[in-house]
């Protein structure tokens, strides 16, 4: 069962009430916001999917989807370097920011002047709950529930693909030179797990951390996924790894360049993302691999 991360609105009208963000900060909304600025790409794409097209007045330069609508919106800087003056000049009545992706000083500055709803999804369930919360906040409750249900359907399909098998041990770097990877307290790691990929670094204390290739080798990954973002891995980095012939992933030709958006973007992208990753992991998997 998917549960919402927001408080029950005190005002029962659509879009009205008191809402609490991920930090527990209360935001009082008397009616659905009409001038919204989202500050991360996956959020922007999801807000459009929720039907907020006419309400989104600006986006970051990294926002990409839906392409036609994004092309017509003013750009207010990047995710890590938002243009505060440009944002305020547009007179938004709501800014939605990510606690990890956006800079704290930018969030605090803007929150003193405009209502800021702070998000921080760290799992598939967090993302589903957040979509329900956004549906309430924007006054589109039914759209929120519909989108959350579609994600749940794809989530269950992904789990069914590897039912009865053990997950692959997977190395998923997010940066190169030096390599950085992820621990178990991240959305990416949880998404991998849903598709039958066990992150080999779930036990690390920090969410993102530098890693030496020797430790990767010692943990014997069976699959290596090299994403297109935040660092854009290319064939050159793949070939470097292929030189390490003792790694099980290399022995079995399981070092893949993958679309990072499909794996690290929470929200509406998850609907395609589950089947995308499941196919990479399991479509050509020998039928006797990983049976319990």
DOSE-843186 format. One record per residue (C-alpha): x, y, z; residue in one letter; residue number from 1. Coordinates in steps of 0.001 Angstrom, whole numbers. Each point is the difference from the previous one (the first is absolute). Example, Ala and Ser with C-alpha at 12.3 -4.5 7.8 and 13.67 -1.06 7.14 Angstrom:
BEGIN
+---------+---------+---------+----+-----+
!       X !       Y !       Z ! aa !   i !
+---------+---------+---------+----+-----+
!   12300 !   -4500 !    7800 !  A !   1 !
!    1370 !    3440 !    -660 !  S !   2 !
+---------+---------+---------+----+-----+
This chain:
BEGIN
+---------+---------+---------+----+-----+
!       X !       Y !       Z ! aa !   i !
+---------+---------+---------+----+-----+
!       0 !       0 !       0 !  X !   1 !
!    1301 !    3452 !    -962 !  X !   2 !
!    -322 !    2667 !    2670 !  X !   3 !
!     282 !    3769 !    -310 !  X !   4 !
!    2737 !    2007 !    1678 !  X !   5 !
!   -2218 !    3065 !     487 !  X !   6 !
!   -2255 !     840 !    2886 !  X !   7 !
!   -3767 !    -203 !    -418 !  X !   8 !
!   -1129 !    3426 !   -1240 !  X !   9 !
!   -2059 !    1977 !    2478 !  X !  10 !
!   -1883 !    1603 !   -2887 !  X !  11 !
!   -1892 !   -2650 !   -1956 !  X !  12 !
!    -265 !    2073 !   -3202 !  X !  13 !
!    2141 !   -1263 !   -2889 !  X !  14 !
!    3573 !    1167 !     437 !  X !  15 !
!    -707 !    1688 !    3311 !  X !  16 !
!    1400 !    -732 !    3404 !  X !  17 !
!    3195 !    -220 !    1994 !  X !  18 !
!    2734 !   -2100 !   -1558 !  X !  19 !
!    3288 !   -1154 !    1511 !  X !  20 !
!    3071 !    -542 !   -2099 !  X !  21 !
!    2852 !   -2468 !     591 !  X !  22 !
!    1458 !    2216 !    2740 !  X !  23 !
!   -3351 !     267 !    1770 !  X !  24 !
!    -443 !    3640 !    -980 !  X !  25 !
!   -3635 !    1029 !    -297 !  X !  26 !
!   -1229 !    1694 !   -3166 !  X !  27 !
!   -3503 !    1427 !      66 !  X !  28 !
!   -1756 !     -73 !   -3385 !  X !  29 !
!   -3427 !    1626 !    -306 !  X !  30 !
!    -404 !   -1017 !   -3650 !  X !  31 !
!    2101 !   -1913 !   -2544 !  X !  32 !
!    3194 !    1892 !    -921 !  X !  33 !
!     -50 !    1590 !   -3448 !  X !  34 !
!    3622 !    1087 !    -516 !  X !  35 !
!    2350 !   -2891 !     749 !  X !  36 !
!    3752 !    -310 !    -522 !  X !  37 !
!    1507 !   -3497 !     406 !  X !  38 !
!    3768 !    -144 !     547 !  X !  39 !
!     927 !   -3548 !   -1122 !  X !  40 !
!    -619 !   -1720 !   -3368 !  X !  41 !
!   -1740 !   -3172 !    1212 !  X !  42 !
!   -2399 !    2124 !    2040 !  X !  43 !
!    -724 !    2256 !   -2969 !  X !  44 !
!    -845 !   -2944 !   -2247 !  X !  45 !
!   -2261 !   -1459 !    2681 !  X !  46 !
!   -1870 !    3265 !     589 !  X !  47 !
!    -816 !     171 !   -3696 !  X !  48 !
!   -1249 !   -3589 !     180 !  X !  49 !
!   -2231 !    1025 !    2898 !  X !  50 !
!   -1629 !    2627 !   -2229 !  X !  51 !
!    1720 !    3122 !    1307 !  X !  52 !
!     976 !    1177 !   -3495 !  X !  53 !
!   -1582 !    3460 !     234 !  X !  54 !
!    1322 !     533 !    3524 !  X !  55 !
!    3708 !    -612 !    -619 !  X !  56 !
!    1452 !    3425 !    -785 !  X !  57 !
!    3736 !    -807 !    -149 !  X !  58 !
!    2423 !   -2931 !     132 !  X !  59 !
!    3725 !    -646 !     392 !  X !  60 !
!    2305 !    -263 !   -3010 !  X !  61 !
!     344 !   -3722 !     749 !  X !  62 !
!   -3729 !    -692 !    -248 !  X !  63 !
!    -674 !   -1918 !   -3225 !  X !  64 !
!   -3470 !   -1523 !     -66 !  X !  65 !
!   -2534 !     426 !   -1429 !  X !  66 !
!    2147 !    1629 !   -2708 !  X !  67 !
!   -2634 !    2193 !   -1634 !  X !  68 !
!   -1188 !    1525 !    3268 !  X !  69 !
!    3504 !     406 !    1421 !  X !  70 !
!    1087 !    1958 !   -3072 !  X !  71 !
!   -2561 !    2706 !     730 !  X !  72 !
!     919 !     550 !    3673 !  X !  73 !
!    2533 !    2535 !    1314 !  X !  74 !
!    3127 !   -1576 !    1483 !  X !  75 !
!    1014 !     989 !    3527 !  X !  76 !
!    3518 !   -1448 !     152 !  X !  77 !
!    1125 !   -3509 !     837 !  X !  78 !
!    -859 !   -2386 !    2796 !  X !  79 !
!    3040 !    1003 !    2062 !  X !  80 !
!     158 !    3637 !   -1096 !  X !  81 !
!   -3546 !    1323 !    -187 !  X !  82 !
!    -440 !    3658 !    -912 !  X !  83 !
!   -1722 !    1369 !    3089 !  X !  84 !
!    -770 !    3387 !   -1535 !  X !  85 !
!   -1507 !   -1569 !   -3116 !  X !  86 !
!   -2178 !   -2272 !    2126 !  X !  87 !
!   -1350 !    2834 !    2143 !  X !  88 !
!    -587 !    2249 !   -3022 !  X !  89 !
!   -2500 !   -2574 !   -1296 !  X !  90 !
!   -2051 !     296 !    3207 !  X !  91 !
!    -608 !   -3712 !     670 !  X !  92 !
!   -2544 !    -989 !    2634 !  X !  93 !
!    1770 !   -3346 !     580 !  X !  94 !
!    3538 !   -1306 !    -488 !  X !  95 !
!     657 !   -3738 !     268 !  X !  96 !
!    3623 !    -847 !     847 !  X !  97 !
!    1991 !   -3129 !     761 !  X !  98 !
!    1851 !    -100 !    3324 !  X !  99 !
!    2964 !   -1830 !   -1541 !  X ! 100 !
!     158 !    1328 !   -3550 !  X ! 101 !
!    -472 !    3710 !     709 !  X ! 102 !
!    2342 !    2072 !    2156 !  X ! 103 !
!   -1147 !     622 !    3554 !  X ! 104 !
!     883 !    3696 !    -155 !  X ! 105 !
!   -2148 !     451 !   -3111 !  X ! 106 !
!   -2917 !   -1831 !    1596 !  X ! 107 !
!     237 !    2062 !    3189 !  X ! 108 !
!     258 !    3293 !   -1913 !  X ! 109 !
!   -3027 !    -768 !   -2143 !  X ! 110 !
!   -2032 !   -1394 !    2914 !  X ! 111 !
!     218 !    3365 !    1754 !  X ! 112 !
!   -1830 !    1567 !   -2945 !  X ! 113 !
!   -2144 !   -2705 !   -1642 !  X ! 114 !
!   -1636 !   -3213 !    1256 !  X ! 115 !
!    2475 !   -2842 !    -613 !  X ! 116 !
!   -1087 !   -3630 !     133 !  X ! 117 !
!    3044 !   -2185 !     656 !  X ! 118 !
!     251 !   -3581 !   -1271 !  X ! 119 !
!    2534 !   -2830 !     427 !  X ! 120 !
!   -1125 !   -3400 !   -1365 !  X ! 121 !
!    2474 !   -2747 !     933 !  X ! 122 !
!   -1967 !   -3076 !   -1097 !  X ! 123 !
!   -2649 !   -1176 !   -2421 !  X ! 124 !
!   -2597 !     221 !    2771 !  X ! 125 !
!    1129 !    3534 !     858 !  X ! 126 !
!    -497 !     981 !   -3635 !  X ! 127 !
!   -3495 !   -1464 !    -130 !  X ! 128 !
!    -968 !    1748 !    3221 !  X ! 129 !
!    1417 !    3267 !   -1294 !  X ! 130 !
!   -2080 !    -243 !   -3169 !  X ! 131 !
!   -3106 !    -380 !    2154 !  X ! 132 !
!    1098 !    2999 !    2039 !  X ! 133 !
!     552 !    2113 !   -3089 !  X ! 134 !
!   -3422 !    -997 !   -1288 !  X ! 135 !
!   -1547 !    1307 !    3221 !  X ! 136 !
!    2116 !    3136 !       7 !  X ! 137 !
!    -853 !     894 !   -3595 !  X ! 138 !
!   -3662 !    -879 !     323 !  X ! 139 !
!     227 !   -2968 !   -2400 !  X ! 140 !
!    -537 !   -2856 !    2439 !  X ! 141 !
!   -1400 !   -2447 !   -2559 !  X ! 142 !
!    2898 !     559 !   -2389 !  X ! 143 !
!    2410 !    -629 !    2850 !  X ! 144 !
!   -1671 !   -3272 !     908 !  X ! 145 !
!    -164 !   -1085 !   -3632 !  X ! 146 !
!    3722 !     634 !    -509 !  X ! 147 !
!     912 !   -1759 !    3259 !  X ! 148 !
!   -2097 !   -3020 !   -1052 !  X ! 149 !
!    1738 !    -219 !   -3381 !  X ! 150 !
!    3375 !      75 !    1717 !  X ! 151 !
!   -1130 !   -2719 !    2410 !  X ! 152 !
!   -1089 !   -2201 !   -2908 !  X ! 153 !
!    3412 !     307 !   -1675 !  X ! 154 !
!    1755 !    -525 !    3329 !  X ! 155 !
!   -1841 !   -3283 !     531 !  X ! 156 !
!     752 !   -1124 !   -3569 !  X ! 157 !
!    3695 !     695 !     570 !  X ! 158 !
!      35 !   -2081 !    3173 !  X ! 159 !
!   -1826 !   -2839 !   -1723 !  X ! 160 !
!    2724 !    -198 !   -2681 !  X ! 161 !
!    2562 !   -1240 !    2509 !  X ! 162 !
!   -2364 !   -1800 !    2362 !  X ! 163 !
!    1599 !   -3219 !    1208 !  X ! 164 !
!    3518 !    1134 !    -825 !  X ! 165 !
!    2626 !    1771 !    2026 !  X ! 166 !
!     915 !    3547 !   -1095 !  X ! 167 !
!    3162 !     759 !   -1943 !  X ! 168 !
!    2875 !    1638 !    1875 !  X ! 169 !
!     304 !    3346 !   -1757 !  X ! 170 !
!    2537 !    2828 !     -79 !  X ! 171 !
!   -1614 !    3342 !    -860 !  X ! 172 !
!    2438 !    2943 !    -116 !  X ! 173 !
!   -1278 !    3543 !    -246 !  X ! 174 !
!    3345 !    1679 !    -705 !  X ! 175 !
!    3363 !    -732 !   -1540 !  X ! 176 !
!    3606 !     921 !     829 !  X ! 177 !
!    -378 !    -688 !    2793 !  X ! 178 !
!   -2887 !   -2433 !      -3 !  X ! 179 !
!   -2870 !     974 !    2274 !  X ! 180 !
!   -2771 !   -2395 !     893 !  X ! 181 !
!   -3138 !    -193 !    2171 !  X ! 182 !
!    -977 !   -1653 !    3254 !  X ! 183 !
!   -3307 !   -1639 !     874 !  X ! 184 !
!   -1626 !    3223 !    1232 !  X ! 185 !
!    -556 !    1377 !   -3503 !  X ! 186 !
!   -2831 !     -25 !   -2490 !  X ! 187 !
!    2243 !   -1575 !   -2640 !  X ! 188 !
!     942 !   -2915 !    2248 !  X ! 189 !
!   -3640 !    -649 !     883 !  X ! 190 !
!   -1030 !     159 !   -3654 !  X ! 191 !
!    2746 !   -2458 !    -911 !  X ! 192 !
!   -1232 !   -2340 !    2711 !  X ! 193 !
!   -3547 !      56 !   -1341 !  X ! 194 !
!    1308 !   -1239 !   -3352 !  X ! 195 !
!    2118 !   -2800 !    1442 !  X ! 196 !
!    3342 !    1775 !     337 !  X ! 197 !
!    1737 !     -22 !    3380 !  X ! 198 !
!    2261 !    3022 !     405 !  X ! 199 !
!    3413 !   -1321 !    1141 !  X ! 200 !
!     568 !    3110 !    2124 !  X ! 201 !
!   -3224 !     138 !    2016 !  X ! 202 !
!    2044 !    -195 !    3207 !  X ! 203 !
!    1993 !    3201 !    -498 !  X ! 204 !
!    -627 !    2726 !    2583 !  X ! 205 !
!    -161 !    2951 !   -2395 !  X ! 206 !
!   -2700 !     241 !   -2633 !  X ! 207 !
!    2552 !     943 !   -2675 !  X ! 208 !
!    3667 !    -816 !     378 !  X ! 209 !
!    3230 !    -411 !   -1977 !  X ! 210 !
!     992 !   -3581 !    -679 !  X ! 211 !
!    3154 !   -1664 !   -1199 !  X ! 212 !
!    -375 !   -2501 !   -2804 !  X ! 213 !
!    1806 !   -2593 !    2109 !  X ! 214 !
!   -2957 !     -47 !    2401 !  X ! 215 !
!   -2410 !    -400 !   -2880 !  X ! 216 !
!    2010 !   -3005 !   -1171 !  X ! 217 !
!      62 !   -1503 !    3505 !  X ! 218 !
!   -3809 !      92 !     194 !  X ! 219 !
!    -420 !   -2040 !   -3189 !  X ! 220 !
!   -2819 !    1829 !   -1793 !  X ! 221 !
!   -1924 !   -2179 !   -2444 !  X ! 222 !
!   -1325 !    3005 !   -1905 !  X ! 223 !
!    1473 !    3485 !    -452 !  X ! 224 !
!   -2316 !    2828 !   -1069 !  X ! 225 !
!    1643 !    3165 !   -1341 !  X ! 226 !
!   -2612 !    2777 !    -124 !  X ! 227 !
!    -254 !    3033 !   -2247 !  X ! 228 !
!    -361 !    2365 !    2964 !  X ! 229 !
!    1075 !    1725 !    2174 !  X ! 230 !
!    3298 !   -1017 !   -1613 !  X ! 231 !
!    -467 !   -1075 !   -3604 !  X ! 232 !
!    1795 !   -3317 !    -236 !  X ! 233 !
!    1114 !    -884 !   -3506 !  X ! 234 !
!    1525 !   -2936 !   -1820 !  X ! 235 !
!    3487 !    1041 !    1131 !  X ! 236 !
!    -848 !    -514 !    3681 !  X ! 237 !
!   -1724 !   -3276 !    -838 !  X ! 238 !
!    3103 !   -1258 !   -1797 !  X ! 239 !
!    2152 !     872 !    3009 !  X ! 240 !
!   -2140 !   -2242 !    2163 !  X ! 241 !
!       9 !   -2778 !   -2581 !  X ! 242 !
!    3751 !    -280 !     505 !  X ! 243 !
!    -652 !   -1433 !    3490 !  X ! 244 !
!    -793 !   -3500 !   -1186 !  X ! 245 !
!    -329 !   -1482 !    3498 !  X ! 246 !
!   -3158 !    1995 !     780 !  X ! 247 !
!   -3059 !   -2260 !    -480 !  X ! 248 !
!   -1826 !    2779 !   -1864 !  X ! 249 !
!    2856 !     179 !   -2499 !  X ! 250 !
!     263 !   -3792 !    -374 !  X ! 251 !
!   -3693 !    -209 !    -855 !  X ! 252 !
!    -123 !    3128 !   -2198 !  X ! 253 !
!   -2280 !    1808 !    2450 !  X ! 254 !
!    1533 !    3497 !     -70 !  X ! 255 !
!   -2715 !    2281 !   -1397 !  X ! 256 !
!    -277 !    3651 !    -946 !  X ! 257 !
!   -3475 !    1024 !    1205 !  X ! 258 !
!   -2385 !    2942 !    -134 !  X ! 259 !
!     445 !    1631 !    3403 !  X ! 260 !
!   -3297 !    1872 !    -239 !  X ! 261 !
!   -1868 !   -3300 !      -6 !  X ! 262 !
!    1646 !   -1037 !    3254 !  X ! 263 !
!     668 !    3122 !    2054 !  X ! 264 !
!   -3030 !    2167 !    -924 !  X ! 265 !
!   -2844 !    -647 !    2412 !  X ! 266 !
!   -3563 !     872 !   -1071 !  X ! 267 !
!   -1796 !    -654 !   -3255 !  X ! 268 !
!    3277 !   -1274 !   -1528 !  X ! 269 !
!    -329 !   -3034 !    2287 !  X ! 270 !
!   -2808 !   -1371 !   -2170 !  X ! 271 !
!    2476 !    -633 !   -2814 !  X ! 272 !
!    2999 !    -435 !    2263 !  X ! 273 !
!   -1040 !   -3259 !    1664 !  X ! 274 !
!    -406 !   -1913 !   -3263 !  X ! 275 !
!    3101 !    1647 !   -1476 !  X ! 276 !
!    2277 !   -1217 !    2782 !  X ! 277 !
!   -1735 !   -3367 !     343 !  X ! 278 !
!     642 !    -739 !   -3676 !  X ! 279 !
!    3689 !     884 !     325 !  X ! 280 !
!     436 !   -2197 !    3046 !  X ! 281 !
!   -2158 !   -3006 !    -835 !  X ! 282 !
!    -942 !    -175 !   -3692 !  X ! 283 !
!    3161 !   -1839 !   -1049 !  X ! 284 !
!     622 !   -1651 !    3347 !  X ! 285 !
!     629 !   -3771 !    -139 !  X ! 286 !
!   -3096 !   -1786 !    1240 !  X ! 287 !
!    1889 !   -1784 !    2757 !  X ! 288 !
!    1665 !    3099 !    1443 !  X ! 289 !
!    -753 !    1009 !    3532 !  X ! 290 !
!   -2603 !   -2620 !     845 !  X ! 291 !
!    -456 !     -98 !    3743 !  X ! 292 !
+---------+---------+---------+----+-----+
